[in-house]
Each structure stands twice: as structure tokens, then as C-alpha cells.
Amino acid sequence: MKRKLIGAIGVAGMMIGVAACGGSGGSGGSKASGGDAGNTITVWLMSGSNPPNWTKQITAAYEKKYPGKKVKIAVQQWDGIQQKLTTALSESTPPDVIEVGNTQTPYYAATGGLKDLSKDKAALGGADWLPAMAKSSVYDGKQIAVPWYAASRVVVYNKKIWADAGIKSTPKTQDELFTDLGKIQAKGTKDALYLPGRDWYAFDGMLLDAGADLVKKDGDTYKGNLDTPQAAQAMALYKKLNSYGTAPKDKDEATPQQSDVFAKGDVGAFIGLGWEAAGAISKNPKLKDQVGFFALPGKTADKTAAVFLGGSNLAISQGTKNPKGAMNFLKMAMSDKFEGALAKEGGIVPNKASLNSNLAGNAFGTVSAAAAANGGTTPLIPEWGNVENAPNPITTLYMTGVLQGQSPSAAAKKADAEMDKRLSQK
């Protein structure tokens, strides 16, 4: 899975790759290249995750604080990264510090490739990490990574279309949202909300909000668990939201790219990330002052709906030849100074609520951070990646199945059977 988000939503902003993604090698070269035990540490970061000013500043700060020591930041691509990083971690000179997707972290931890950081948690600021972000950095009771950044999907809307429908404020409950979308349709907008039938991460937020557990433990293995009232409740909400537009029931948000659809200027809203809003503005500059953001409302006004929290963690390779240097870099990257700078330049959700002030003036980042307080992830088990490998049975068999007329239970049974096969793969 591959996702990106854009930081500063003016039109300018940096592109940041959000975790739990697959990828392939970037400028790090064709073989693993770790730091030596002497003067250089190698840091593998994913394409888009390291804003240029942040990269320049942290490199300079590290080399100033530790005279004679060097940092080599090697940028990797998401496509094929799981195989590339798995190979690198097994070699004698792995990269010292690595970025890993939050939902990929259990996989790498299970291979034994990540260093146990439990004794360093306090020094890394762990007492103040957002619980939803911190959860993905723990495996088998051990702190095997640290939460670096996150992002959550929000409702991206066209202010003019909403105002023309007589809507004066953003909805605070789901019933208000349904009413508003109905008003927009009544004014002749076919796509009051453009929501494709296989927008998996938008749907996962709804599953989280309904309290659905995607897997259940069965002895030593996990089984699919979509055939439940909670999952059916989430799917009913998704189906209703899909009905407020013409988006295809058998395609995801990238087919066609929903930001391109929104760029035409005749779509009321979609559920997405900041980079998608910026992409729409770049294609249609007239939208620059018309794009707004709000968190998907909950059933009541006191709490927004739960969201899937995509993001990345930082970890130290178990086989690093320079554990001290790697830890020194990790402490610097996780410091309030550089975590705050990453949020400010990249527009991402920082790992501490106290650092959200760095998002001031960033419309998407501010809303995304607020929504993230009620965030969660997919199941944090090593086998989960097998489930999301294309074709994802949750989207192809369950979501599209229900949207095309199957009962939630019938579609869930088909999806669960396929999930069972994939969850049994090691």
C-alpha cells in the first residue's frame, strides 16, 4: 500500500510518504549500505519523508554536536521496500537507522531485525507520545521502534459549492453531514461526496469507529473477522456515503485519482489527504481559496469519527555497527526541536500533542492532528501485510460485494475465507 500526503497546504508543500506502504530502492543503492563502526551512520528514510530544510538542519546539528561524525541519509522508494529492507537487515552492515511504515513494523520486528529500545524509551520522550501512534512501535511487549509522524484522512470540501447550497458551517454530527450532502445534491451537484467503492483506508476508519475487529485469534493463528454486526455497521455507513455521488463501486481512490476528479470544480467533497487537495489545486488554481477541511463527524458532536492513522516509525537495526551513533541520531530526530520542525515543514501530525502548535496556519495539518486523537491502525501483527497485498479481499470481495448488492454477511464470508488463507502464510 502506498500513500502520500502533502505538508503545507498553500499550493506549495512537501510530499511526505505515509507508512504501512510497500516500496523499492531509491538513492540508497542496489545493496545494503550501513554505517561503519567509526565515523559515519547511515539513515534510510522513505521518499518524501524528509523535507529538505529539516534534512539539512538535522545533519548539520548532528555533525556539529559530534565533531568528526557524519550522517548519510539515503532516500528509498516505497515500491519494493519490504524485500529490500528485509535483505538489508540480514546483511553484516545494515543501515543504522531506518524508517518503517507503522503497520509494517511488526513484520520487521518478527524477523529479529530491529533493536530493542525499551530501556531508552524515557530518553526518547516516550512518556508524551500519542497513544494511537505509540502502539505501532511496540511488539511482543518490547519497544522496537519509536513513533515518528502520522496523518489521518479528513473531509476535503469545496467551500463555494457548500456555501451555494446554503450551508453556513461544517457538520458536527453524521446526521448533519447527511443533511448537508442532501442539500448539495438538491442544488444539482451530482457528486456531493465522491467516495469510490474501494477506498480501504477511509473504510478502516469506519471499522475502527464501529469497534470492529478485523481478525480474531484461533489457537496459534489469526482468522478473518468481517462477518460481525460491527463490520456491517461500518459498511452501512460507507454505503450511505457512497450513495451521495457517482464514484465507481469497484475502483479505489486512485482509479481515477480522486484529486483529479475534485480538481474539475464540480465535486462537493471527498475523503482524503493533504497532498490530494494540493494536487487538485495545482491542476485548477481557481480552487486555491475554495478548499477547506473538516474531520469526518461522529454520531454525536462530542467526538469526531475514528480514523486510520497512517504514519512511520524510526528504528535502529539490530545489526548496526554503530549503536551509539544511531541512538544519538534517534534522540535528536525525536527531540521536540526536530519533531516540531518536521511537523512545521512537512505538515504531518507530530508524535506529541504539545507539538501541534507547529501546524499553525496549515489548514489540513491542523484538522488532521485533531482527527488523529481518535486514530487507530490495522491489526498490528506480522501477517497483516499478506492481507493487504493486491487484490485486497476486504475491498474486492467485501466492500464492492456489498455495494453491488450482496448482503454484508455473504460478502464477509467470502472475504474472511480469503483472509484466512493469507493470515496463515508466514
Beta strands, then each sheet from edge to edge (+ up, - down):
strand 1: 3-6
strand 2: 15-18
strand 3: 40-46
strand 4: 70-76
strand 5: 97-101
strand 6: 138-139
strand 7: 142-143
strand 8: 146-152
strand 9: 154-158
strand 10: 215-218
strand 11: 221-224
strand 12: 269-272
strand 13: 291-294
strand 14: 307-316
strand 15: 375-376
sheet 1: 1+ 2-
sheet 2: 4+ 3+ 5+ 14- 8+
sheet 3: 4+ 3+ 5+ 14- 15-
sheet 4: 6+ 7-
sheet 5: 12+ 9- 13+
sheet 6: 10+ 11-
end
